[in-house]
Amino acid sequence: MTGPRLQDRAAPIQRDVAAARTLPRAARARWLVVGVAALAASCAVGPDFETPPAPAVSGYTPEPLPAETASAAVAGGEAQRFALGEDISAQWWTLFHSPALNPCAS
């Protein structure tokens, strides 16, 4: 005999395939148990849950925003102004006047 027969070489592979088939079944059973436990725990919230009231604030910061930001002595370092209460264009990317950005966002 010059080498192992094909059947002898295939036996370890067949055992590995059989082991791989049983793993998903065990994993499915584990996830089923976790899912049932999660559903049972979700009942603990109960019907008496009330949504908390929204915070009484008028903006995103605790103090009012300044009229302008600081400026820097570099290209594009001009001070920015906050336009509170104004709508932003539906095509907001056009505000940057960037020919490279327009095809990406439209």
For each residue, the residues with C-beta under 8 A, 3 or more apart:
1: 5
2:
3:
4: 8 9
5: 1 8 9
6: 9 10
7: 10 11
8: 4 5 11
9: 4 5 6 12 13
10: 6 7 13 14
11: 7 8 14 15
12: 9 15 16
13: 9 10 16 17
14: 10 11 17 18
15: 11 12 18 19
16: 12 13 19 20
17: 13 14 20 21
18: 14 15 21 22
19: 15 16 22 23
20: 16 17 23 24
21: 17 18 24 25
22: 18 19 25 26
23: 19 20 26 27
24: 20 21 27 28
25: 21 22 28 29
26: 22 23 29 30
27: 23 24 30 31
28: 24 25 31 32
29: 25 26 32 33
30: 26 27 33 34
31: 27 28 34 35
32: 28 29 35 36
33: 29 30 36 37
34: 30 31 37 38
35: 31 32 38 39
36: 32 33 39 40
37: 33 34 40 41
38: 34 35 41 42
39: 35 36 42 43
40: 36 37 43
41: 37 38 44
42: 38 39 45
43: 39 40 46
44: 41
45: 42 49
46: 43 49
47:
48:
49: 45 46
50:
51:
52:
53:
54:
55:
56:
57: 60 62
58:
59: 64 65
60: 57
61: 64 65
62: 57
63:
64: 59 61
65: 59 61 82 84
66: 69 82
67: 81 82
68: 71 79 80 81 82
69: 66 79 80 81
70: 79
71: 68 77 78 79
72: 77
73: 77
74: 77
75:
76:
77: 71 72 73 74
78: 71
79: 68 69 70 71
80: 68 69
81: 67 68 69
82: 65 66 67 68
83: 86
84: 65
85:
86: 83
87:
88: 92
89: 92 94 95
90:
91: 94 105 106
92: 88 89 95
93: 96 98 101 102 104 105 106
94: 89 91 97 102
95: 89 92
96: 93 101
97: 94
98: 93 101 102
99: 102
100: 103 104
101: 93 96 98 104 105
102: 93 94 98 99 105 106
103: 100 106
104: 93 100 101
105: 91 93 101 102
106: 91 93 102 103
